[in-house]
Amino acid sequence: MTEVERPVLEPGTVYRPVIDHDGVKLLAERLYGISVLELIELNGYDDKNYKIIEDPNVKNPLITDHSPHGYVFKIMNSMDSQNVDVVDAQNEIMNFLITRSVTCPKPIRNVFGHLHSVENISGKNHVVRLLEYVPGEVLKNVPRSESLFYQLGEFVANLDNKLQNFNHSGVVSREHIWMLSKVPELDKFKYVIKDSEKLDLAEEVIEEFKYAIVPRYEELEKGVIHGDVNEYNVLCDVKPGGSKTDYRISGIIDFGDIQYSYYVFELAITMTYIMLLTGDPRSGGFVLAGYTVNRRLPDDEYRLLKTLISARLVQSLIFGAYAIEQDPNNTYVVSTEKANGWELLKKIRKTKPDPDDDPTDWKAIANEFLTRS
């Protein structure tokens, strides 16, 4: 039996949903029986996401327990919408984690009893879903601390441990351009980087990935991962009995990048976004400290982190530049560049770091943190 060819982004593709707020309200009413009182557009890279506050007079008899915090109405991009197995997997993985005490969104059935539907929007097919809105502050908006980053490492390792028992054909067969394993395909998109110095740096990282990471695939531990643990997808709340600035990691959202991939990729992606958040490579060491308390990281995999983190930065910078070229109004996609992603990349790639003060010696930083704690 031949494997089904899965759609993968190619240069020139426009796949983000095109819809206005009135259109969203009409869809929500038709599909979920919800009369929208308030509609707020949320951040989204290639999907459209909206927070909905409903009128109490909901016509959908399947919503018996109304979400007190509202809902998230999600319209998936036209490319990913072609693979409904992945949509099924996303819904199942959230329900799987909820039963295992992980705070994440709960999928809601529509008036037809389904957890998603495929709708024609502006001439393209898009998957439409409704999720319960999970309260909390995103990590980006709370006071930052070494302890919070350590907790994030613990949380992600615990998440991956739980996902070892999750299996779904839609995840195993999935191909997605944002997978770290797709870094070699950045060659097709790097034309969007106009600055020659930045382009040279990006090409250096892409080539290093090809010879340092790709040949090692068979040696790396593999499983289902979240795939996009970043400062917008991690939820925090105030610790019980703590001060108003004493936050803890409380949950995770946005399972749009779930994939069957390598656990070290999950760690590298998480570390990348924390370093972007702080602008300091050292902060990755606190994530590593928490992660390795709950999951073993072999030395051979640890040595790949610098290349993997560099690759995620380059991936985000190139796709951000590409997406803004396609849709100049989508400012969310340039968040990595706004966060001085190129400067961080240069710090990480510094050829001769001070041996007594190397901000990328994450293992030493992790050990020092654990000794102090």
CORQUI-V243195 format. One record per pair of residues at least 24 apart in sequence whose C-alpha atoms are under 10 Angstrom apart, sorted by the first residue. I is the first residue (numbers start at 1). J is the second residue. Records with the same first field share a line. If there is no record, write none. Layout:
# CORQUI-V243195
I = J  J
This chain:
# CORQUI-V243195
3 = 173
4 = 173
5 = 173  175
6 = 79  80  82  83  173  174  175  176
7 = 78  79  80  81  82  83  174  175  176  177
8 = 79  80  175  176  177  178
9 = 79  80  176  177  178  185
10 = 177  185  188  189
11 = 188  189  191  322  323  326
12 = 189  322  323  325  326
13 = 79  323  326
14 = 46  77  78  79  323  326  327
15 = 46  47  76  77  78  79  80  81  124  125  126  326
16 = 44  45  46  47  48  75  76  77  78  79  124  126  323  326  327  330
17 = 46  47  48  75  76  77  78  121  122  123  124  125  126  127
18 = 47  48  75  77  121  122  123  124
19 = 48  75  121  122
21 = 50
23 = 121
24 = 48  49  50  52  73  74  75
25 = 52  73
27 = 73  119  121  128
28 = 52  54  73  110  128  129  130
29 = 54  58  59  60  111
30 = 59  60  110  111
31 = 60  109  110  111  112  113  114  116  117  119  128  129  130
32 = 58  59  60  61  62  63  108  109  110  111  112  113  129  130
33 = 57  58  59  60  61  62  63  110  111
34 = 58  59  60  63  110  111
35 = 59
38 = 70
39 = 71  72  73
40 = 72  73
41 = 72  73
42 = 72  73  74  332
43 = 232  330  331  332  333
44 = 74  76  232  254  330  331  332  333
45 = 77  319  320  323  330  331  332  333  334
46 = 75  76  77  78  79  80  256  323  330  332  333
47 = 74  75  76  77  78  80  126  127  256
48 = 73  74  75  76  77  128
49 = 73  74  75  76  129  130
50 = 74  75  130
51 = 130  131  132  133
52 = 130  131  132  133
53 = 133
59 = 111
60 = 109  110  111  112  113
61 = 109  110  111  113
62 = 108  109  110  111  112  113
63 = 108  109  110  111
66 = 132
67 = 106  108  131  132  133  134
68 = 132  133  134  135
69 = 132  133  134  135
70 = 131  132  133  134  135
71 = 105  106  107  108  130  131  132  133  134
72 = 105  106  107  108  129  130  131  132  133  134
73 = 128  129  130  131  132  133
74 = 116  126  127  128  129  130  131
75 = 116  117  118  119  121  125  126  127  128  129  130
76 = 118  125  126  127  128  129  256
77 = 124  125  126  127  128
78 = 118  120  121  124  125  126  127
79 = 124  125  126  127  176
80 = 125  126  127  174  175  176  256
81 = 117  118  119  124  125  126  127  128
82 = 118  125  126  127
83 = 127  170  174  175
84 = 116  117  118  127  170
85 = 168  169  170  171  173  174
86 = 168  169  170  171  172  173  174  175  256  257  258  259
87 = 115  116  117  127  128  129  170  171  255  256
88 = 115  116  168  169  170  171
89 = 166  167  168  169  170  171  172  255  256  258  259
90 = 168  170  171  226  254  255  256  257  258  259
91 = 115  116  129  131  255
92 = 166  167  168
93 = 163  166  167  168  171  224  226  255  258
94 = 131  252  253  254  255
96 = 162  163  165  166
97 = 159  162  163  166
100 = 159  162
101 = 251
102 = 155  158  159  162  250  251  252
103 = 134  135  235  250  251  252  253
104 = 131  132  133  134  135  234  235  250  251  252  253  254  255
105 = 130  131  132  133  134  135  251  252  253  254  255
106 = 130  131  132  133  134
107 = 131  132  133
108 = 132
133 = 253
134 = 235  251  252  253
135 = 235  236  237  250  251
136 = 234  235  236  237  238  249  250  251
137 = 232  233  234  235  236  237  238  247  249  250  251
138 = 230  231  232  233  234  235  236  237  249  250  251  252  253
139 = 230  231  232  233  234  235  236  237  247  248  249  250  274  277
140 = 230  231  232  233  234  235  236  274  277  278
141 = 231  232  235  236
142 = 231  235  236  237  238  245  246  247  248
143 = 244  245  246  247
144 = 245  246  247  274  277  278
145 = 246  247  278  283  286
146 = 282  283  284  285  286  287  369
147 = 247  248  286  287  290  369  373
148 = 236  246  247  248  249  286  287  290
149 = 248  249  270  271  274  283  284  285  286  287  288  289  290  291
150 = 249  283  284  285  286  287  288  289  290  291  292  293  366  369  370
151 = 248  249  250  286  287  289  290  291
152 = 229  234  236  248  249  250  251  270  271  274  286  287  288  289  290  291
153 = 249  267  270  271  284  285  286  287  288  289  290  291  292  293  294  295
154 = 249  287  288  289  290  291  292  293  294  295
155 = 234  249  250  251  252  287  290  291  294
156 = 225  226  229  234  252  266  267  270  287  290  291  294  295
157 = 263  266  267  287  288  290  291  292  293  294  295  296
158 = 290  291  293  294  295
159 = 224  225  226  252  294
160 = 223  224  225  226  263  266  267  294  295
161 = 223  224  225  263  294  295
162 = 224
163 = 223  224  225  226
164 = 222  223  224  225
165 = 223  224
166 = 223  224  225
167 = 223  224  260
168 = 224  259  260
169 = 260
170 = 258  259  260
171 = 223  224  225  257  258  259  260  261
172 = 223  224  258  259  260  261
173 = 259  260
174 = 257  258  259  260  261
175 = 257  259  260
176 = 257  258  259
177 = 257  315  319
178 = 227  228  257  312  315  316  319
179 = 227  228  257  258  259  260  261  265  312  315
180 = 209  227  261  262  265  266  268  269  308  309  311  312  315
181 = 209  210  213  214  217  261  262  265  308  311
182 = 214  315
183 = 207  209  210  214  308  311  312  314  315
184 = 208  209  210  214  311  315
185 = 315
186 = 311  314  315  318  319
187 = 318
189 = 315  318  319  321  322
190 = 314  315  317  318  319  321  322
191 = 318  321  322
192 = 317  318  319  320  321  322  323  324  325
193 = 317  318  319  321  322
194 = 321
198 = 314  342  345  346
199 = 314  318
201 = 310  314  342  345  346  349
202 = 310  311  313  314  315  317  318  342  345
203 = 314
204 = 310  311  349
205 = 307  308  309  310  311  312  313  314  315  345  349
206 = 307  310  311  314  315
207 = 311
208 = 307  308  310  311
209 = 304  307  308  310  311
212 = 304  307  308
213 = 301  304  305  307  308
216 = 300  301  304
217 = 261  262
219 = 262  300  301
220 = 261  262  263  264  265  298  300  301
221 = 261  262  263  264  297  298  301
222 = 260  261  262  263  264  265
223 = 259  260  261  262  263
224 = 258  259  260  261  262  263  266
225 = 255  257  258  259  260  261  262  263  264  265  266  267
226 = 252  253  254  255  256  257  258  259  260  261  263  266  269
227 = 254  255  256  257  258  259  260  261  262  263  265  266  267  268  269  270
228 = 253  254  255  256  257  258  259  265  266  269  270  273
229 = 253  254  255  257  266  267  268  269  270  271  272  273  274
230 = 254  269  270  271  272  273  274  276  277
231 = 270  273  274  276  277
232 = 273
263 = 295  297  301
264 = 297  298  301  302  304  305  308
265 = 301  304  305  308  309  312
266 = 308
267 = 291  292  297  302  305  308  309
268 = 302  304  305  306  307  308  309  310  311  312
269 = 305  308  309  310  311  312  313
270 = 309  312
271 = 305  309  312  362
272 = 305  306  308  309  310  311  312  313  341  344  345
273 = 309  312  313  336  339  341
275 = 309  339  341  344
276 = 313  335  336  337  338  339  340  341  342  343  344  345
277 = 336  339  340  341
278 = 339  344
279 = 339  340  341  343  344  345  347
280 = 344  347  348  359  360
281 = 344  345  347  348  358  359  360  361  362
282 = 348  358  359  360  361  362  364  365  366
283 = 359  360  362  365  366
284 = 309  359  360  361  362  363  365  366
285 = 359  360  361  362  363  364  365  366  367  368  369
286 = 362  363  365  366  367  368  369  370
287 = 362  366
288 = 362  363  365  366  367
289 = 362  363  364  365  366  367  368  369  370
290 = 366  369  370
291 = 366
292 = 363  366
293 = 370
299 = 363
302 = 362  363
303 = 363
305 = 360  362
306 = 348  349  360  361  362
307 = 348  349
309 = 345  348
310 = 341  342  344  345  346  348  349
311 = 345
312 = 345
313 = 337  341  342  344  345
314 = 341  342  345
316 = 341
317 = 341  342
